[in-house]
Amino acid sequence: MSAVEGLVEAVATLKAHGAADTATGSVRGVEALGAGATLGAGKRAWLFPGARERACALLRGASADRLDEARPYRVVPPGKSPGARAMQAVGAALASTERAVVFCGTGSVAYGAVLEALARAGATGANVCFVVGWYAAPGPFEVALAQGPAATAAGFGLTGVTCDGNDATAVFQAVNGAAGPTLVEARLATKK
């Protein structure tokens, strides 16, 4: 099965379980971000999803009714704390020769523990990719973070990459091309 066929099948499964946007009928937004990052990470990378990205386990072969038990597919159960998820991903990357990919949202990059994970990844050279779904909308985070996360990545010793988070292919290319500690700012369409 090709990656595109797998993606189409995964979206169909997501829709059947009410987890995908059925109005658009396409892989856009968070679904595109999760699918592109999962496929771009490769099969050997460990994935640390949040609740929104947990369906990435489908692309690894997990069954839809057991998404929270996908460790055999190198998908860690979704964590509610973005800081804990980020620190676990850095630890996994340091303890293994395999890459770790962790998913974070717009607000997550302001959490102290996420910032600590970014600093630890940069200081140690951990092979971890932080995929940040970034809604660039006016609000408190625009004030707190005058620039997007990718622009501040160098301050932590990470490579910063920006891509269209609504385009699974763009996310795939950004994550697939990441080497060493990297932050991928996947820009998503503003919610209306």
VEXDOMI-615849 format. One record per residue (C-alpha): z, y, x; residue number from 1. Coordinates in steps of 0.02 Angstrom, whole numbers. Layout:
// VEXDOMI-615849
{zz=Z&yy=Y&xx=X&num=NUM}
...
// end
This chain:
// VEXDOMI-615849
{zz=0&yy=0&xx=0&num=1}
{zz=-45&yy=172&xx=69&num=2}
{zz=81&yy=312&xx=80&num=3}
{zz=-8&yy=405&xx=-60&num=4}
{zz=-5&yy=252&xx=-173&num=5}
{zz=180&yy=230&xx=-134&num=6}
{zz=212&yy=412&xx=-176&num=7}
{zz=120&yy=399&xx=-342&num=8}
{zz=216&yy=240&xx=-385&num=9}
{zz=381&yy=322&xx=-337&num=10}
{zz=346&yy=473&xx=-446&num=11}
{zz=302&yy=359&xx=-593&num=12}
{zz=469&yy=269&xx=-568&num=13}
{zz=561&yy=435&xx=-556&num=14}
{zz=482&yy=493&xx=-718&num=15}
{zz=526&yy=330&xx=-804&num=16}
{zz=709&yy=360&xx=-756&num=17}
{zz=705&yy=544&xx=-804&num=18}
{zz=725&yy=605&xx=-625&num=19}
{zz=556&yy=691&xx=-601&num=20}
{zz=483&yy=845&xx=-682&num=21}
{zz=382&yy=770&xx=-824&num=22}
{zz=312&yy=937&xx=-879&num=23}
{zz=200&yy=960&xx=-728&num=24}
{zz=154&yy=779&xx=-701&num=25}
{zz=139&yy=809&xx=-515&num=26}
{zz=241&yy=792&xx=-357&num=27}
{zz=302&yy=970&xx=-331&num=28}
{zz=461&yy=1054&xx=-276&num=29}
{zz=607&yy=944&xx=-228&num=30}
{zz=507&yy=785&xx=-264&num=31}
{zz=371&yy=841&xx=-142&num=32}
{zz=502&yy=891&xx=-14&num=33}
{zz=592&yy=723&xx=-25&num=34}
{zz=433&yy=620&xx=-23&num=35}
{zz=351&yy=716&xx=119&num=36}
{zz=508&yy=712&xx=226&num=37}
{zz=538&yy=527&xx=194&num=38}
{zz=361&yy=478&xx=239&num=39}
{zz=358&yy=598&xx=387&num=40}
{zz=521&yy=530&xx=458&num=41}
{zz=449&yy=356&xx=481&num=42}
{zz=529&yy=192&xx=431&num=43}
{zz=655&yy=182&xx=573&num=44}
{zz=738&yy=351&xx=543&num=45}
{zz=903&yy=359&xx=450&num=46}
{zz=897&yy=468&xx=293&num=47}
{zz=1046&yy=568&xx=230&num=48}
{zz=995&yy=629&xx=56&num=49}
{zz=1084&yy=737&xx=-69&num=50}
{zz=1083&yy=690&xx=-253&num=51}
{zz=912&yy=771&xx=-280&num=52}
{zz=828&yy=674&xx=-140&num=53}
{zz=906&yy=504&xx=-172&num=54}
{zz=741&yy=439&xx=-241&num=55}
{zz=675&yy=439&xx=-62&num=56}
{zz=746&yy=263&xx=-57&num=57}
{zz=606&yy=211&xx=-175&num=58}
{zz=480&yy=252&xx=-39&num=59}
{zz=577&yy=136&xx=76&num=60}
{zz=571&yy=-9&xx=-47&num=61}
{zz=738&yy=5&xx=-138&num=62}
{zz=740&yy=-33&xx=-323&num=63}
{zz=765&yy=111&xx=-444&num=64}
{zz=925&yy=37&xx=-516&num=65}
{zz=1007&yy=23&xx=-345&num=66}
{zz=969&yy=190&xx=-263&num=67}
{zz=1150&yy=215&xx=-212&num=68}
{zz=1149&yy=50&xx=-116&num=69}
{zz=999&yy=78&xx=-4&num=70}
{zz=1077&yy=56&xx=169&num=71}
{zz=964&yy=-93&xx=209&num=72}
{zz=821&yy=33&xx=195&num=73}
{zz=907&yy=155&xx=314&num=74}
{zz=953&yy=272&xx=172&num=75}
{zz=1136&yy=323&xx=168&num=76}
{zz=1212&yy=342&xx=-6&num=77}
{zz=1193&yy=521&xx=-69&num=78}
{zz=1338&yy=631&xx=-22&num=79}
{zz=1402&yy=776&xx=-125&num=80}
{zz=1460&yy=875&xx=26&num=81}
{zz=1316&yy=948&xx=125&num=82}
{zz=1431&yy=978&xx=272&num=83}
{zz=1488&yy=798&xx=280&num=84}
{zz=1308&yy=738&xx=261&num=85}
{zz=1250&yy=851&xx=403&num=86}
{zz=1390&yy=798&xx=520&num=87}
{zz=1360&yy=614&xx=481&num=88}
{zz=1175&yy=634&xx=521&num=89}
{zz=1214&yy=713&xx=689&num=90}
{zz=1336&yy=573&xx=728&num=91}
{zz=1209&yy=441&xx=679&num=92}
{zz=1077&yy=521&xx=790&num=93}
{zz=1197&yy=526&xx=937&num=94}
{zz=1252&yy=345&xx=912&num=95}
{zz=1075&yy=277&xx=896&num=96}
{zz=906&yy=291&xx=977&num=97}
{zz=833&yy=322&xx=805&num=98}
{zz=808&yy=491&xx=723&num=99}
{zz=913&yy=551&xx=577&num=100}
{zz=846&yy=663&xx=438&num=101}
{zz=968&yy=758&xx=329&num=102}
{zz=926&yy=854&xx=171&num=103}
{zz=1011&yy=1021&xx=133&num=104}
{zz=985&yy=1154&xx=2&num=105}
{zz=978&yy=1343&xx=4&num=106}
{zz=1165&yy=1367&xx=-14&num=107}
{zz=1208&yy=1230&xx=109&num=108}
{zz=1155&yy=1329&xx=261&num=109}
{zz=1300&yy=1448&xx=229&num=110}
{zz=1432&yy=1308&xx=236&num=111}
{zz=1541&yy=1308&xx=390&num=112}
{zz=1523&yy=1120&xx=415&num=113}
{zz=1333&yy=1131&xx=406&num=114}
{zz=1335&yy=1270&xx=535&num=115}
{zz=1447&yy=1162&xx=644&num=116}
{zz=1325&yy=1017&xx=627&num=117}
{zz=1181&yy=1131&xx=678&num=118}
{zz=1279&yy=1189&xx=831&num=119}
{zz=1329&yy=1011&xx=878&num=120}
{zz=1149&yy=950&xx=862&num=121}
{zz=1086&yy=1091&xx=972&num=122}
{zz=1222&yy=1071&xx=1103&num=123}
{zz=1199&yy=883&xx=1118&num=124}
{zz=1011&yy=872&xx=1092&num=125}
{zz=1038&yy=750&xx=948&num=126}
{zz=875&yy=685&xx=876&num=127}
{zz=911&yy=750&xx=701&num=128}
{zz=798&yy=844&xx=581&num=129}
{zz=880&yy=959&xx=453&num=130}
{zz=763&yy=979&xx=304&num=131}
{zz=816&yy=1134&xx=208&num=132}
{zz=743&yy=1160&xx=34&num=133}
{zz=738&yy=1349&xx=36&num=134}
{zz=722&yy=1450&xx=-125&num=135}
{zz=683&yy=1623&xx=-56&num=136}
{zz=748&yy=1717&xx=-207&num=137}
{zz=851&yy=1877&xx=-212&num=138}
{zz=1034&yy=1835&xx=-219&num=139}
{zz=1191&yy=1816&xx=-113&num=140}
{zz=1107&yy=1705&xx=16&num=141}
{zz=970&yy=1832&xx=47&num=142}
{zz=1107&yy=1956&xx=94&num=143}
{zz=1210&yy=1831&xx=193&num=144}
{zz=1059&yy=1763&xx=286&num=145}
{zz=942&yy=1910&xx=317&num=146}
{zz=812&yy=1785&xx=376&num=147}
{zz=768&yy=1609&xx=326&num=148}
{zz=854&yy=1463&xx=413&num=149}
{zz=707&yy=1426&xx=529&num=150}
{zz=720&yy=1599&xx=605&num=151}
{zz=902&yy=1569&xx=652&num=152}
{zz=877&yy=1391&xx=717&num=153}
{zz=851&yy=1448&xx=898&num=154}
{zz=1026&yy=1522&xx=898&num=155}
{zz=1092&yy=1345&xx=876&num=156}
{zz=975&yy=1270&xx=1006&num=157}
{zz=859&yy=1194&xx=875&num=158}
{zz=674&yy=1210&xx=849&num=159}
{zz=637&yy=1301&xx=686&num=160}
{zz=485&yy=1257&xx=580&num=161}
{zz=431&yy=1332&xx=414&num=162}
{zz=320&yy=1242&xx=288&num=163}
{zz=274&yy=1244&xx=104&num=164}
{zz=409&yy=1137&xx=24&num=165}
{zz=304&yy=1116&xx=-133&num=166}
{zz=170&yy=1024&xx=-33&num=167}
{zz=217&yy=845&xx=15&num=168}
{zz=82&yy=844&xx=151&num=169}
{zz=149&yy=1003&xx=232&num=170}
{zz=327&yy=934&xx=231&num=171}
{zz=263&yy=768&xx=300&num=172}
{zz=177&yy=858&xx=445&num=173}
{zz=328&yy=966&xx=484&num=174}
{zz=450&yy=820&xx=487&num=175}
{zz=330&yy=701&xx=573&num=176}
{zz=298&yy=827&xx=711&num=177}
{zz=483&yy=864&xx=739&num=178}
{zz=559&yy=805&xx=902&num=179}
{zz=740&yy=827&xx=954&num=180}
{zz=855&yy=940&xx=854&num=181}
{zz=746&yy=1027&xx=725&num=182}
{zz=770&yy=1128&xx=568&num=183}
{zz=627&yy=1122&xx=442&num=184}
{zz=632&yy=1265&xx=318&num=185}
{zz=536&yy=1197&xx=170&num=186}
{zz=501&yy=1348&xx=60&num=187}
{zz=506&yy=1306&xx=-124&num=188}
{zz=439&yy=1406&xx=-271&num=189}
{zz=570&yy=1517&xx=-347&num=190}
{zz=652&yy=1444&xx=-502&num=191}
{zz=616&yy=1540&xx=-661&num=192}
// end
